[in-house]
Structure formats: structure tokens, C-alpha cells
Amino acid sequence: MRIYSNLKIKILSLWRTQFNIFKSPDNGQNLLLQTYLRIEDLDSTTLLSNPEYNLLAKKGILHQLANEKKIGWVTNYLEKLSEYVGEEI
């Protein structure tokens, strides 16, 4: 769990940097792609960990963070999600 938790923190940090560069009010495609690229770039250095956490798993952590509503692909992602589902998030 410690390895997973550390990876999650690092990936959240990568997302935050990319979000500040590529944030958009209506299109998160560039943000997602650039965050993927950073994860790929750092896979064998900063994000190096247990072999069970391969590149695909690390990208999956990014999506788990989104499912937990800790990150999003557009600015005001929580507001937009609330509008989409029709309830407060």
C-alpha cells in the first residue's frame, strides 16, 4: 500500500503541473495526453517502483484519481460533473 500511495502522490503532482499548463474550460484532451506523456517519460525514473505497477497501471492511477474526484480534465471539473449528473458533488 505504501508503494501505491507514493505513486498516487507523484501522479497527482504530475497532473497538477500539467493542469496549470494545459487547463481548459471545455476540452481536457491536451491535459490528458500531456499527463500521459509525463508519466511515460518518468516511468523508469521518478515513477520507478514495484514491477506490478507497470506503465499501464500508472496511467490507471490517473483515472482512479479522477474517479475519486481528486482531479479532472477541465477547469471547474467538479461543477461540470455536478451539472452532468444533475446533483451536487
C-alpha positions in Angstrom: 0.0 0.0 0.0 2.9 2.4 0.7 4.2 2.0 -2.8 0.8 2.6 -4.3 0.2 5.6 -2.1 3.6 7.1 -3.1 2.8 6.6 -6.8 -0.6 8.2 -6.3 1.0 11.3 -4.7 3.6 11.6 -7.5 1.0 11.2 -10.3 -1.3 13.7 -8.6 1.7 16.1 -8.6 2.4 15.5 -12.3 -1.3 16.1 -13.1 -1.3 19.4 -11.1 1.7 20.7 -13.1 0.1 19.7 -16.4 -3.2 21.2 -15.3 -1.6 24.5 -14.7 -0.1 24.5 -18.2 -3.0 22.9 -20.2 -6.2 23.7 -18.3 -9.1 24.5 -20.5 -12.8 25.2 -19.7 -14.2 22.8 -22.1 -11.6 20.4 -23.6 -9.3 18.2 -21.5 -7.7 16.3 -24.3 -4.4 18.1 -24.2 -4.2 17.9 -20.5 -4.8 14.1 -20.5 -2.3 13.5 -23.3 0.4 15.6 -21.8 -0.1 14.0 -18.4 0.2 10.6 -20.1 3.4 11.7 -21.8 4.9 12.8 -18.5 4.0 9.5 -16.9 5.7 7.7 -19.8 8.8 10.0 -19.6 9.1 9.4 -15.8 8.1 5.7 -15.8 11.7 4.4 -15.3 13.0 7.2 -13.1 10.8 9.2 -10.8 7.9 6.7 -11.0 10.0 3.6 -10.9 8.5 1.2 -8.4 7.5 -2.4 -7.9 7.2 -4.3 -11.2 3.5 -4.9 -10.7 3.0 -1.2 -11.2 3.8 -1.1 -14.9 3.2 1.9 -17.2 -0.5 1.0 -17.8 -1.1 0.7 -14.1 0.4 4.1 -13.5 -1.9 5.6 -16.2 -4.7 3.8 -14.5 -3.9 5.5 -11.2 -4.5 8.8 -13.0 -8.0 7.7 -13.9 -8.6 6.4 -10.3 -7.8 9.9 -9.1 -10.4 11.2 -11.5 -13.0 8.7 -10.3 -12.3 9.8 -6.7 -12.9 13.4 -7.9 -9.5 14.5 -6.9 -8.6 15.5 -10.4 -10.4 16.5 -13.6 -9.7 17.2 -17.2 -11.2 20.7 -17.5 -11.3 23.7 -15.2 -14.2 23.6 -12.7 -14.4 19.9 -13.3 -16.4 19.3 -10.1 -19.0 21.9 -11.2 -19.2 20.4 -14.7 -19.6 16.9 -13.2 -22.4 18.2 -11.0 -24.2 19.7 -14.0 -23.7 16.5 -16.0 -25.1 14.1 -13.3 -27.7 16.7 -12.2 -26.8 16.7 -8.5 -24.3 18.3 -6.1 -20.9 16.6 -6.0 
